[in-house]
């Protein structure tokens, strides 16, 4: 059986949020409002896959809202950018896993079904990189990397994430509904727009 882990990237500093922590913003869930980081962890765990989440430090406020069944990974050099979180995640997950699904934690529209779709696609072709797209085919997240890419992921640098590992690879795209694979909330304006859209969707 193919073993996949989910790695939620949540060690960023929310620099564009004007003093607010985007991952502690409250979002609606079936269990009532929860901080975004907790809601994303719950969505990931509902797949049944092992879930890891990167954090800036063990005493960071984000750590206090996590379910104890999620494995936290502390990233002392998180200020470097996304690469530091990915490296730390790969080191923690280890070589016994067949693939890792990398998911930025600020993407509120990704569902358990979306993550399960990506996991099933990887299981069907476990030597390839799989990347989610929007309904119109625009590349987004999550991305699932096979274990053969782990060595390269341990050497990425800076805030460009794993783009250098994607170059030259045959990437299998998978369409997710709407803009699930694209929507991220980095600024107060993005949050306001997203919340307005939620209210319109919920209106009778």
Contact map, one row per residue, 1 for C-alpha under 8 A:
111000000000000000000000000000000000000000000000000000000000000000000000000000000000000000000000000000000000000000000000000000000000000000000000000000000000000000000000000000000000000000000000000000000000
111100000000000000000000000000000000000000000000000000000000000000000000000000000000000000000000010000000000000000000000001001000000000000000000000000000000000000000000000000000000000000000000000000000000
111110000000000000000000000000000000000000000000000000000000000000000000000000000000000000000000111000000000000000000000000000000000000000000000000000000000000000000000000000000000000000000000000000000000
011111000000000000000000000000000000000000000000110000000000000000000000000000000000000000000000111110000000000000000010000000000000000000000000000000000000000000000000000000000000000000000000000000000000
001111100000000000000000000000000000000000000000111100000000000000000000000000000000000000001000101110000000000000000000000000000000000000000000000000000000000000000000000000000000000000000000000000000000
000111110000000000000000000000000000000000010000111100000000000000000000000000000000000000000000000111100000000000000000000000000000000000000000000000000000000000000000000000000000000000000000000000000000
000011111000000000000000000000000000000000000000001111000000000000000000000000000000000010000000000111100000000000000000000000000000000000000000000000000000000000000000000000000000000000000000000000000000
000001111100000000000000000000000000000010000000001111000000000000000000000000000000000000000000000001111000000000000000000000000000000000000000000000000000000000000000000000000000000000000000000000000000
000000111111000000000000000000000000000000000000000011100000000000000000000000000100110000000000000001111000000000000000000000000000000000000000000000000000000000000000000000000000000000000000000000000000
000000011111000000000010000000000000100000000000000011110000000000000000000000000000000000000000000000011100000000000000000000000000000000000000000000000000000000000000000000000000000000000000000000000000
000000001111100000000000000000000000000000000000000001110000000000000000011001000000100000000000000000000000000000000000000000000000000000000000000000000000000000000000000000000000000000000000000000000000
000000001111110000000000000000000000000000000000000000110000000000000000000001101100000000000000000000000000000000000000000000000000000000000000000000000000000000000000000000000000000000000000000000000000
000000000011111000001000000000000000000000000000000000000000000000000000000000100000000000000000000000000000000000000000000000000000000000000000000000000000000000000000000000000000000000000000000000000000
000000000001111110111100000000000000000000000000000000000000000000000000000000000000000000000000000000000000000000000000000000000000000000000000000000000000000000000000000000000000000001000000000000000000
000000000000111111100000000000000000000000000000000000000000000000000000000000000000000000000000000000000000000000000000000000000000000000000000000000000000000000000000000000000000000000000000000000000000
000000000000011111000000000000000000000000000000000000000000000000000000000000000000000000000000000000000000000000000000000000000000000000000000000000000000000000000000000000000000000001110000000000000000
000000000000011111111100000000000000000000000000000000000000000000000000000000000000000000000000000000000000000000000000000000000000000000000000000000000000000000000000000000000000000001110000000000000000
000000000000001111110000000000000000000000000000000000000000000000000000000000000000000000000000000000000000000000000000000000000000000000000000000000000000000000000000000000000000000000110000000000000000
000000000000011011111000000000000000000000000000000000000000000000000000000000000000000000000000000000000000000000000000000000000000000000000000000000000000000000000000000000000000000000000000000000000000
000000000000010011111100000000000000000000000000000000000000000000000000000000000000000000000000000000000000000000000000000000000000000000000000000000000000000000000000000000000000000000000000000000000000
000000000000110010111111100000000000000000000000000000000000000000000000000000000000000000000000000000000000000000000000000000000000000000000000000000000000000000000000000000000000000000000000000000000000
000000000000010010011111100000000001000000000000000000000000000000000000000000000000000000000000000000000100000000000000000000000000000000000000000000000000000000000000000000000000000011100000000000000000
000000000100000000001111100000000011100000000000000000000000010000000000000000000000000000000000000000001100000000000000000000000000000000000000000000000000000000000000000000000000000000000000000000000000
000000000000000000001111110000000011100000000000000000000000010000000000000000000000000000000000000000000000000000000000000000000000000000000000000000000000000000000000000000000000000000000000000000000000
000000000000000000001111111000000111000000000000000000000000000000000000000000000000000000000000000000000000000000000000000000000000000000000000000000000000000000000000000000000000000000000000000000000000
000000000000000000000001111100001111000000000000000000000000000000000000000000000000000000000000000000000000000000000000000000000000000000000000000000000000000000000000000000000000000000000000000000000000
000000000000000000000000111110001111001000000000000000000000000000000000000000000000000000000000000000000000000000000000000000000000000000000000000000000000000000000000000000000000000000000000000000000000
000000000000000000000000011111011100000000000000000000000000000000000000000000000000000000000000000000000000000000000000000000000000000000000000000000000000000000000000000000000000000000000000000000000000
000000000000000000000000001111111100001000000000000000000000000000000000000000000000000000000000000000000000000000000000000000000000000000000000000000000000000000000000000000000000000000000000000000000000
000000000000000000000000000111110000000000000000000000000000000000000000000000000000000000000000000000000000000000000000000000000000000000000000000000000000000000000000000000000000000000000000000000000000
000000000000000000000000000011111100000000000000000000000000000000000000000000000000000000000000000000000000000000000000000000000000000000000000000000000000000000000000000000000000000000000000000000000000
000000000000000000000000000111111100000000000000000000000000000000000000000000000000000000000000000000000000000000000000000000000000000000000000000000000000000000000000000000000000000000000000000000000000
000000000000000000000000011110111110000000000000000000000000000000000000000000000000000000000000000000000000000000000000000000000000000000000000000000000000000000000000000000000000000000000000000000000000
000000000000000000000000111110111111011000000000000000000000000000000000000000000000000000000000000000000000000000000000000000000000000000000000000000000000000000000000000000000000000000000000000000000000
000000000000000000000011111000001111111000000000000000000000000010000000000000000000000000000000000000000000000000000000000000000000000000000000000000000000000000000000000000000000000000000000000000000000
000000000000000000000111111000000111111100000000000000000000000000000000000000000000000000000000000000001101000000000000000000000000000000000000000000000000000000000000000000000000000000000000000000000000
000000000100000000000011000000000011111110000000000000000000010011000000000000000000000000000000000000001100000000000000000000000000000000000000000000000000000000000000000000000000000000000000000000000000
000000000000000000000000000000000111111111000000000000000000000011100000000000000000000000000000000000000000000000000000000000000000000000000000000000000000000000000000000000000000000000000000000000000000
000000000000000000000000001010000111111111100000000000000000000000000000000000000000000000000000000000000000000000000000000000000000000000000000000000000000000000000000000000000000000000000000000000000000
000000000000000000000000000000000001111111110000000000000000000000000000000000000000000000000000000000001011000000000000000000000000000000000000000000000000000000000000000000000000000000000000000000000000
000000010000000000000000000000000000111111111000001010000000000001100100000000000000000000000000000000000000000000000000000000000000000000000000000000000000000000000000000000000000000000000000000000000000
000000000000000000000000000000000000011111111100000000000000000000000000000000000000000000000000000000000000000000000000000000000000000000000000000000000000000000000000000000000000000000000000000000000000
000000000000000000000000000000000000001111111110000000000000000000000000000000000000000000000000000000000000001100000000000000000000000000000000000000000000000000000000000000000000000000000000000000000000
000001000000000000000000000000000000000111111111101000000000000000000000000000000000000000000000000000000000000100100000000000000000000000000000000000000000000000000000000000000000000000000000000000000000
000000000000000000000000000000000000000011111111111000000000000000000100000000000000000000000000000000000000000000000000000000000000000000000000000000000000000000000000000000000000000000000000000000000000
000000000000000000000000000000000000000001111111100000000000000000000000000000000000000000000000000000000000000100000000000000000000000000000000000000000000000000000000000000000000000000000000000000000000
000000000000000000000000000000000000000000111111100000000000000000000000000000000000000000000000000000000000000110110000000000000000000000000000000000000000000000000000000000000000000000000000000000000000
000000000000000000000000000000000000000000011111110000000000000000000000000000000000000000000000000000000000000000000000000000000000000000000000000000000000000000000000000000000000000000000000000000000000
000111000000000000000000000000000000000000011111111000000000000000000000000000000000000000000000000000000000000000000000000000000000000000000000000000000000000000000000000000000000000000000000000000000000
000111000000000000000000000000000000000000001001111100000000000000000100000000000000000000000000000000000000000000000000000000000000000000000000000000000000000000000000000000000000000000000000000000000000
000011110000000000000000000000000000000010011000111110000000000000000110000000000000000000000000000000000000000000000000000000000000000000000000000000000000000000000000000000000000000000000000000000000000
000011110000000000000000000000000000000000000000011111000000000000000111100000000000000010000000000000000000000000000000000000000000000000000000000000000000000000000000000000000000000000000000000000000000
000000111100000000000000000000000000000010000000001111100000000000000111100000000000000010000000000000000000000000000000000000000000000000000000000000000000000000000000000000000000000000000000000000000000
000000111110000000000000000000000000000000000000000111110000000000000001111000000000100110000000000000000000000000000000000000000000000000000000000000000000000000000000000000000000000000000000000000000000
000000001111000000000000000000000000000000000000000011111101011000000001111000000000000000000000000000000000000000000000000000000000000000000000000000000000000000000000000000000000000000000000000000000000
000000000111000000000000000000000000000000000000000001111101000000000000011111000000000000000000000000000000000000000000000000000000000000000000000000000000000000000000000000000000000000000000000000000000
000000000000000000000000000000000000000000000000000000111111000000000000011100000000000000000000000000000000000000000000000000000000000000000000000000000000000000000000000000000000000000000000000000000000
000000000000000000000000000000000000000000000000000000111111001000000000010000000000000000000000000000000000000000000000000000000000000000000000000000000000000000000000000000000000000000000000000000000000
000000000000000000000000000000000000000000000000000000001111101100000000000000000000000000000000000000000000000000000000000000000000000000000000000000000000000000000000000000000000000000000000000000000000
000000000000000000000000000000000000000000000000000000111111111100000000000000000000000000000000000000000000000000000000000000000000000000000000000000000000000000000000000000000000000000000000000000000000
000000000000000000000000000000000000000000000000000000000011111110000000000000000000000000000000000000000000000000000000000000000000000000000000000000000000000000000000000000000000000000000000000000000000
000000000000000000000011000000000000100000000000000000100001111111000000000000000000000000000000000000000000000000000000000000000000000000000000000000000000000000000000000000000000000000000000000000000000
000000000000000000000000000000000000000000000000000000100111111111000001000000000000000000000000000000000000000000000000000000000000000000000000000000000000000000000000000000000000000000000000000000000000
000000000000000000000000000000000000000000000000000000000011111111000000000000000000000000000000000000000000000000000000000000000000000000000000000000000000000000000000000000000000000000000000000000000000
000000000000000000000000000000000010110000000000000000000000111111100000000000000000000000000000000000000000000000000000000000000000000000000000000000000000000000000000000000000000000000000000000000000000
000000000000000000000000000000000000110010000000000000000000011111110100000000000000000000000000000000000000000000000000000000000000000000000000000000000000000000000000000000000000000000000000000000000000
000000000000000000000000000000000000010010000000000000000000000011111100000000000000000000000000000000000000000000000000000000000000000000000000000000000000000000000000000000000000000000000000000000000000
000000000000000000000000000000000000000000000000000000000000000001111110000000000000000000000000000000000000000000000000000000000000000000000000000000000000000000000000000000000000000000000000000000000000
000000000000000000000000000000000000000000000000000000000000000000111110000000000000000000000000000000000000000000000000000000000000000000000000000000000000000000000000000000000000000000000000000000000000
000000000000000000000000000000000000000010001000011110000000000001111111000000000000000000000000000000000000000000000000000000000000000000000000000000000000000000000000000000000000000000000000000000000000
000000000000000000000000000000000000000000000000001110000000000000011111100000000000000000000000000000000000000000000000000000000000000000000000000000000000000000000000000000000000000000000000000000000000
000000000000000000000000000000000000000000000000000111100000001000000111110000000000000000000000000000000000000000000000000000000000000000000000000000000000000000000000000000000000000000000000000000000000
000000000000000000000000000000000000000000000000000111100000000000000011111000000000000110010000000000000000000000000000000000000000000000000000000000000000000000000000000000000000000000000000000000000000
000000000010000000000000000000000000000000000000000001111100000000000001111100000000000100000000000000000000000000000000000000000000000000000000000000000000000000000000000000000000000000000000000000000000
000000000010000000000000000000000000000000000000000001111000000000000000111111000001100100000000000000000000000000000000000000000000000000000000000000000000000000000000000000000000000000000000000000000000
000000000000000000000000000000000000000000000000000000011000000000000000011111000000000000000000000000000000000000000000000000000000000000000000000000000000000000000000000000000000000000000000000000000000
000000000000000000000000000000000000000000000000000000010000000000000000001111110001000000000000000000000000000000000000000000000000000000000000000000000000000000000000000000000000000000000000000000000000
000000000011000000000000000000000000000000000000000000010000000000000000001111111101100000000000000000000000000000000000000000000000000000000000000000000000000000000000000000000000000000000000000000000000
000000000001100000000000000000000000000000000000000000000000000000000000000011111000000000000000000000000000000000000000000000000000000000000000000000000000000000000000000000000000000000000000000000000000
000000000000000000000000000000000000000000000000000000000000000000000000000011111111000000000000000000000000000000000000000000000000000000000000000000000000111000000000000000000000000000000000000000000000
000000000001000000000000000000000000000000000000000000000000000000000000000001111111100000000000000000000000000000000000000000000000000000000000000000000000111110000000000000000000000000000000000000000000
000000001001000000000000000000000000000000000000000000000000000000000000000001011111110000000000000000000000000000000000000000000000000000000000000000000000011110000000000000000000000000000000000000000000
000000000000000000000000000000000000000000000000000000000000000000000000000000011111111000000000000000000000000000000000000000000000000000000000000000000001111111000000000000000000000000000000000000000000
000000000000000000000000000000000000000000000000000000000000000000000000001011011111111100000000000000000000000000000000000000000000000000000000000000000000110000000000000000000000000000000000000000000000
000000001010000000000000000000000000000000000000000001000000000000000000001001001111111110000000000000000000000000000000000000000000000000000000000000000000000000000000000000000000000000000000000000000000
000000001000000000000000000000000000000000000000000000000000000000000000000000000111111111000000000000000000000000000000000000000000000000000000000000001100000011000000000000000000000000000000000000000000
000000000000000000000000000000000000000000000000000000000000000000000000000000000011111111100000000000000000000000000000000000000000000000000000000000001111000000000000000000000000000000000000000000000000
000000000000000000000000000000000000000000000000000001000000000000000000111000000001111111110000000000000000000000000000000000000000000000000000000000000000000000000000000000000000000000000000000000000000
000000100000000000000000000000000000000000000000000111000000000000000000100000000000111111111000000000000000000000000000000000000000000000000000000000000000000000000000000000000000000000000000000000000000
000000000000000000000000000000000000000000000000000000000000000000000000000000000000011111111100000000000000000000000000000000000000000000000000000001001100000000000000000000000000000000000000000000000000
000000000000000000000000000000000000000000000000000000000000000000000000000000000000001111111100000000000000000000000000000000000000000000000000000000000100000000000000000000000000000000000000000000000000
000000000000000000000000000000000000000000000000000000000000000000000000100000000000000111111100000000000000000000000000000000000000000000000000000000000000000000000000000000000000000000000000000000000000
000010000000000000000000000000000000000000000000000000000000000000000000000000000000000011111111100000000000000000000000000000000000000000000000000000000000000000000000000000000000000000000000000000000000
000000000000000000000000000000000000000000000000000000000000000000000000000000000000000001111111100000000000000000000000000000000000000000000000000000000000000000000000000000000000000000000000000000000000
000000000000000000000000000000000000000000000000000000000000000000000000000000000000000000001111110000000000000000000000000000000000000000000000001001000000000000000000000000000000000000000000000000000000
000000000000000000000000000000000000000000000000000000000000000000000000000000000000000000001111110000000000000000000000000000000000000000000000000000000000000000000000000000000000000000000000000000000000
001110000000000000000000000000000000000000000000000000000000000000000000000000000000000000001111111100000000000000000000000000000000000000000000001000000000000000000000000000000000000000000000000000000000
011100000000000000000000000000000000000000000000000000000000000000000000000000000000000000000011111100000000000000000000000001000000000000000000011000000000000000000000000000000000000000000000000000000000
001110000000000000000000000000000000000000000000000000000000000000000000000000000000000000000000111110000000000000000000010001000000000000000001111000000000000000000000000000000000000000000000000000000000
000111100000000000000000000000000000000000000000000000000000000000000000000000000000000000000000111111000000000000000000000000000000000000000001111000000000000000000000000000000000000000000000000000000000
000111100000000000000000000000000000000000000000000000000000000000000000000000000000000000000000001111100000000000000010000000000000000000000111100000000000000000000000000000000000000000000000000000000000
000001111000000000000000000000000000000000000000000000000000000000000000000000000000000000000000000111110000000000000000000000000000000000001111100000000000000000000000000000000000000000000000000000000000
000001111000000000000000000000000000000000000000000000000000000000000000000000000000000000000000000011111000000000000000000000000000000000001110000000000000000000000000000000000000000000000000000000000000
000000011100000000000000000000000000000000000000000000000000000000000000000000000000000000000000000001111110000000000000000000000000000000001100000000000000000000000000000000000000000000000000000000000000
000000011100000000000010000000000001100100000000000000000000000000000000000000000000000000000000000000111111000000000000000000000000000000000000000000000000000000000000000000000000000000000000000000000000
000000000100000000000110000000000001100000000000000000000000000000000000000000000000000000000000000000011111000000000000000000000000000000000000000000000000000000000000000000000000000111000000000000000000
000000000000000000000000000000000000000100000000000000000000000000000000000000000000000000000000000000011111110000000000000000000000000000000000000000000000000000000000000000000001111110000000000000000000
000000000000000000000000000000000001000100000000000000000000000000000000000000000000000000000000000000001111110000000000000000000000000000000000000000000000000000000000000000000000001110000000000000000000
000000000000000000000000000000000000000000000000000000000000000000000000000000000000000000000000000000000011111000000000000000000000000000000000000000000000000000000000000000000011101000000000000000000000
000000000000000000000000000000000000000000000000000000000000000000000000000000000000000000000000000000000011111101100000000000000000000000000000000000000000000000000000000000000001100000000000000000000000
000000000000000000000000000000000000000000100000000000000000000000000000000000000000000000000000000000000000111111100000000000000000000000000000000000000000000000000000000000000000000000000000000000000000
000000000000000000000000000000000000000000110110000000000000000000000000000000000000000000000000000000000000011111110000000000000000000000000000000000000000000000000000000000000000000000000000000000000000
000000000000000000000000000000000000000000000010000000000000000000000000000000000000000000000000000000000000001111111000000000000000000000000000000000000000000000000000000000000000000000000000000000000000
000000000000000000000000000000000000000000000000000000000000000000000000000000000000000000000000000000000000011111111100000000000000000000000000000000000000000000000000000000010000000000000000000000000000
000000000000000000000000000000000000000000010010000000000000000000000000000000000000000000000000000000000000011111111110000000000000000000000100000000000000000000000000000000000000000000000000000000000000
000000000000000000000000000000000000000000000010000000000000000000000000000000000000000000000000000000000000000111111111000000000000000000000000000000000000000000000000000000000000000000000000000000000000
000000000000000000000000000000000000000000000000000000000000000000000000000000000000000000000000000000000000000011111111100000000000000000000000000000000000000000000000000000000000000000000000000000000000
000000000000000000000000000000000000000000000000000000000000000000000000000000000000000000000000000000000000000001111111110000000111000000000101000000000000000000000000000001000000000000000000000000000000
000100000000000000000000000000000000000000000000000000000000000000000000000000000000000000000000000010000000000000111111111000000000000000000001000000000000000000000000000000000000000000000000000000000000
000000000000000000000000000000000000000000000000000000000000000000000000000000000000000000000000000000000000000000011111111100000000000000000000000000000000000000000000000000000000000000000000000000000000
000000000000000000000000000000000000000000000000000000000000000000000000000000000000000000000000000000000000000000001111111110000100000000000000000000000000000000000000000001000000000000000000000000000000
000000000000000000000000000000000000000000000000000000000000000000000000000000000000000000000000001000000000000000000111111111011100000000000001000000000000000000000000000000000000000000000000000000000000
010000000000000000000000000000000000000000000000000000000000000000000000000000000000000000000000000000000000000000000011111111000000000000000000000000000000000000000000000000000000000000000000000000000000
000000000000000000000000000000000000000000000000000000000000000000000000000000000000000000000000000000000000000000000001111111000000000000000000000000000000000000000000000000000000000000000000000000000000
000000000000000000000000000000000000000000000000000000000000000000000000000000000000000000000000000000000000000000000000111111110000000000000000000000000000000000000000000000000000000000000000000000000000
010000000000000000000000000000000000000000000000000000000000000000000000000000000000000000000000011000000000000000000000011111111000000000000000010000000000000000000000000000000000000000000000000000000000
000000000000000000000000000000000000000000000000000000000000000000000000000000000000000000000000000000000000000000000000000011111000000000000000010100000000000000000000000000000000000000000000000000000000
000000000000000000000000000000000000000000000000000000000000000000000000000000000000000000000000000000000000000000000000010011111100000000000000110000000000000000000000011100000000000000000000000000000000
000000000000000000000000000000000000000000000000000000000000000000000000000000000000000000000000000000000000000000000000010001111110000000000011110000000000000000000100111100000000000000000000000000000000
000000000000000000000000000000000000000000000000000000000000000000000000000000000000000000000000000000000000000000000100110000011111000000000011100000000000000000000000001111000000000000000000000000000000
000000000000000000000000000000000000000000000000000000000000000000000000000000000000000000000000000000000000000000000100000000001111100000111111000000000000000000000000001111000000000000000000000000000000
000000000000000000000000000000000000000000000000000000000000000000000000000000000000000000000000000000000000000000000100000000000111110000111110000000000000000000000000000011110000100000000000000000000000
000000000000000000000000000000000000000000000000000000000000000000000000000000000000000000000000000000000000000000000000000000000011111111111000000000000000000000000000000011110000110000000000000000000000
000000000000000000000000000000000000000000000000000000000000000000000000000000000000000000000000000000000000000000000000000000000001111111110000000000000000000000000000000000111111110000000000000000000000
000000000000000000000000000000000000000000000000000000000000000000000000000000000000000000000000000000000000000000000000000000000000111111000000000000000000000000000000000000111110000000000000000000000000
000000000000000000000000000000000000000000000000000000000000000000000000000000000000000000000000000000000000000000000000000000000000111111000000000000000000000000000000000000100100000000000000000000000000
000000000000000000000000000000000000000000000000000000000000000000000000000000000000000000000000000000000000000000000000000000000000111111100000000000000000000000000000000010100000000000000000000000000000
000000000000000000000000000000000000000000000000000000000000000000000000000000000000000000000000000000000000000000000000000000000000111111110000000000000000000000000000000000000000000000000000000000000000
000000000000000000000000000000000000000000000000000000000000000000000000000000000000000000000000000000000000000000000000000000000011110011111000000000000000000000000000000010000000110000000000000000000000
000000000000000000000000000000000000000000000000000000000000000000000000000000000000000000000000000000000000000000000000000000000011110001111110000000000000000000000000000000000000110000000000000000000000
000000000000000000000000000000000000000000000000000000000000000000000000000000000000000000000000000001110000000000000000000000000011100000111110000000000000000000000000000000000000110000000000000000000000
000000000000000000000000000000000000000000000000000000000000000000000000000000000000000000000000000011110000000000100100000000000011000000011111000000000000000000000000000000000000100000000000000000000000
000000000000000000000000000000000000000000000000000000000000000000000000000000000000000000000000000011100000000000000000000000001111000000011111100000000000000000000000000000000000000000000000000000000000
000000000000000000000000000000000000000000000000000000000000000000000000000000000000000000000000001111000000000000000110010000001110000000000111110000000000000000000000000000000000000000000000000000000000
000000000000000000000000000000000000000000000000000000000000000000000000000000000000000000000000001111000000000000000000000000011100000000000011111011000000000000000000000000000000000000000000000000000000
000000000000000000000000000000000000000000000000000000000000000000000000000000000000000000000000011100000000000000000000000001111000000000000001111111000000000000000000000000000000000000000000000000000000
000000000000000000000000000000000000000000000000000000000000000000000000000000000000000000000010111100000000000000000000000000000000000000000000111111000000000000000000000000000000000000000000000000000000
000000000000000000000000000000000000000000000000000000000000000000000000000000000000000000000000000000000000000000000000000000100000000000000000011111100000000000000000000000000000000000000000000000000000
000000000000000000000000000000000000000000000000000000000000000000000000000000000000000000000000000000000000000000000000000000000000000000000000111111111000000000001000000000000000000000000000000000000000
000000000000000000000000000000000000000000000000000000000000000000000000000000000000000001000010000000000000000000000000000000000000000000000000111111111100000000000000000000000000000000000000000000000000
000000000000000000000000000000000000000000000000000000000000000000000000000000000000000000000000000000000000000000000000000000000000000000000000000111111110000000000000000000000000000000000000000000000000
000000000000000000000000000000000000000000000000000000000000000000000000000000000000000000000000000000000000000000000000000000000000000000000000000011111111000000001000000000000000000000000000000000000000
000000000000000000000000000000000000000000000000000000000000000000000000000000000000011001000000000000000000000000000000000000000000000000000000000011111111000001001000000000000000000000000000000000000000
000000000000000000000000000000000000000000000000000000000000000000000000000000000000011001100000000000000000000000000000000000000000000000000000000001111111000000000000000000000000000000000000000000000000
000000000000000000000000000000000000000000000000000000000000000000000000000000000000001000000000000000000000000000000000000000000000000000000000000000111111100000000000000000000000000000000000000000000000
000000000000000000000000000000000000000000000000000000000000000000000000000000000010001000000000000000000000000000000000000000000000000000000000000000011111110011011000000000000000000000000000000000000000
000000000000000000000000000000000000000000000000000000000000000000000000000000011011000000000000000000000000000000000000000000000000000000000000000000000011111110000000000000000000000000000000000000000000
000000000000000000000000000000000000000000000000000000000000000000000000000000011111000000000000000000000000000000000000000000000000000000000000000000000001111110000000000000000000000000000000000000000000
000000000000000000000000000000000000000000000000000000000000000000000000000000011110000000000000000000000000000000000000000000000000000000000000000000000000111110000000000000000000000000000000000000000000
000000000000000000000000000000000000000000000000000000000000000000000000000000001110000000000000000000000000000000000000000000000000000000000000000000000000111111100000000000000000000000000000000000000000
000000000000000000000000000000000000000000000000000000000000000000000000000000001110010000000000000000000000000000000000000000000000000000000000000000000001111111110000000000000000000000000000000000000000
000000000000000000000000000000000000000000000000000000000000000000000000000000000010010000000000000000000000000000000000000000000000000000000000000000001001000111111100000000000000000000000000000000000000
000000000000000000000000000000000000000000000000000000000000000000000000000000000000000000000000000000000000000000000000000000000000000000000000000000000000000111111110000000000000000000000000000000000000
000000000000000000000000000000000000000000000000000000000000000000000000000000000000000000000000000000000000000000000000000000000000000000000000000000000001000011111110000000000000000000000000000000000000
000000000000000000000000000000000000000000000000000000000000000000000000000000000000000000000000000000000000000000000000000000000000000000000000000010011001000001111111100000000000000000000000000000000000
000000000000000000000000000000000000000000000000000000000000000000000000000000000000000000000000000000000000000000000000000000001000000000000000000000000000000001111111101000000000000000000000000000000000
000000000000000000000000000000000000000000000000000000000000000000000000000000000000000000000000000000000000000000000000000000000000000000000000000000000000000000111111100000000000000000000000000000000000
000000000000000000000000000000000000000000000000000000000000000000000000000000000000000000000000000000000000000000000000000000000000000000000000000000000000000000001111110000000000000000000000000000000000
000000000000000000000000000000000000000000000000000000000000000000000000000000000000000000000000000000000000000000000000000000001000000000000000000000000000000000001111111000000000000000000000000000000000
000000000000000000000000000000000000000000000000000000000000000000000000000000000000000000000000000000000000000000000000000000011000000000000000000000000000000000000001111100000000000000000000000000000000
000000000000000000000000000000000000000000000000000000000000000000000000000000000000000000000000000000000000000000000000000000011110000000000000000000000000000000000100111110000000000000000000000000000000
000000000000000000000000000000000000000000000000000000000000000000000000000000000000000000000000000000000000000000000000000000011110000000000000000000000000000000000000011111000000000000000000000000000000
000000000000000000000000000000000000000000000000000000000000000000000000000000000000000000000000000000000000000000000000000000000111100010100000000000000000000000000000001111100000000000000000000000000000
000000000000000000000000000000000000000000000000000000000000000000000000000000000000000000000000000000000000000000000100100000000111100000000000000000000000000000000000000111110000000000000000000000000000
000000000000000000000000000000000000000000000000000000000000000000000000000000000000000000000000000000000000000000000000000000000001111110000000000000000000000000000000000011111000000000000000000000000000
000000000000000000000000000000000000000000000000000000000000000000000000000000000000000000000000000000000000000001000000000000000001111000000000000000000000000000000000000001111111100000000000000000000000
000000000000000000000000000000000000000000000000000000000000000000000000000000000000000000000000000000000000000000000000000000000000011000000000000000000000000000000000000000111111100000000000000000000000
000000000000000000000000000000000000000000000000000000000000000000000000000000000000000000000000000000000000000000000000000000000000011100000000000000000000000000000000000000011111100000000000000000000000
000000000000000000000000000000000000000000000000000000000000000000000000000000000000000000000000000000000000100000000000000000000000011000000000000000000000000000000000000000011111111000000000000000000000
000000000000000000000000000000000000000000000000000000000000000000000000000000000000000000000000000000000010110000000000000000000000010000000000000000000000000000000000000000011111111000000000000000000000
000000000000000000000000000000000000000000000000000000000000000000000000000000000000000000000000000000000010110000000000000000000001110000111100000000000000000000000000000000011111111000000000000000000000
000000000000000000000000000000000000000000000000000000000000000000000000000000000000000000000000000000000010000000000000000000000000110000111000000000000000000000000000000000000011111100000000000000000000
000000000000000000000000000000000000000000000000000000000000000000000000000000000000000000000000000000000011100000000000000000000000000000000000000000000000000000000000000000000011111110000000000000000000
000000000000000000000000000000000000000000000000000000000000000000000000000000000000000000000000000000000111000000000000000000000000000000000000000000000000000000000000000000000000011111000100000000000000
000000000000000000000100000000000000000000000000000000000000000000000000000000000000000000000000000000000111000000000000000000000000000000000000000000000000000000000000000000000000001111110110000000000000
000000000000010110000100000000000000000000000000000000000000000000000000000000000000000000000000000000000100000000000000000000000000000000000000000000000000000000000000000000000000000111110110000000000000
000000000000000111000100000000000000000000000000000000000000000000000000000000000000000000000000000000000000000000000000000000000000000000000000000000000000000000000000000000000000000011111110000000000000
000000000000000111000000000000000000000000000000000000000000000000000000000000000000000000000000000000000000000000000000000000000000000000000000000000000000000000000000000000000000000011111111000000000000
000000000000000000000000000000000000000000000000000000000000000000000000000000000000000000000000000000000000000000000000000000000000000000000000000000000000000000000000000000000000000000111111100000000000
000000000000000000000000000000000000000000000000000000000000000000000000000000000000000000000000000000000000000000000000000000000000000000000000000000000000000000000000000000000000000111111111110000000000
000000000000000000000000000000000000000000000000000000000000000000000000000000000000000000000000000000000000000000000000000000000000000000000000000000000000000000000000000000000000000011111111111000000000
000000000000000000000000000000000000000000000000000000000000000000000000000000000000000000000000000000000000000000000000000000000000000000000000000000000000000000000000000000000000000000011111111100000000
000000000000000000000000000000000000000000000000000000000000000000000000000000000000000000000000000000000000000000000000000000000000000000000000000000000000000000000000000000000000000000001111111110000000
000000000000000000000000000000000000000000000000000000000000000000000000000000000000000000000000000000000000000000000000000000000000000000000000000000000000000000000000000000000000000000000111111111000000
000000000000000000000000000000000000000000000000000000000000000000000000000000000000000000000000000000000000000000000000000000000000000000000000000000000000000000000000000000000000000000000011111111100000
000000000000000000000000000000000000000000000000000000000000000000000000000000000000000000000000000000000000000000000000000000000000000000000000000000000000000000000000000000000000000000000001111111110000
000000000000000000000000000000000000000000000000000000000000000000000000000000000000000000000000000000000000000000000000000000000000000000000000000000000000000000000000000000000000000000000000111111111000
000000000000000000000000000000000000000000000000000000000000000000000000000000000000000000000000000000000000000000000000000000000000000000000000000000000000000000000000000000000000000000000000011111111100
000000000000000000000000000000000000000000000000000000000000000000000000000000000000000000000000000000000000000000000000000000000000000000000000000000000000000000000000000000000000000000000000001111111110
000000000000000000000000000000000000000000000000000000000000000000000000000000000000000000000000000000000000000000000000000000000000000000000000000000000000000000000000000000000000000000000000000111111110
000000000000000000000000000000000000000000000000000000000000000000000000000000000000000000000000000000000000000000000000000000000000000000000000000000000000000000000000000000000000000000000000000011111110
000000000000000000000000000000000000000000000000000000000000000000000000000000000000000000000000000000000000000000000000000000000000000000000000000000000000000000000000000000000000000000000000000001111111
000000000000000000000000000000000000000000000000000000000000000000000000000000000000000000000000000000000000000000000000000000000000000000000000000000000000000000000000000000000000000000000000000000111111
000000000000000000000000000000000000000000000000000000000000000000000000000000000000000000000000000000000000000000000000000000000000000000000000000000000000000000000000000000000000000000000000000000000111
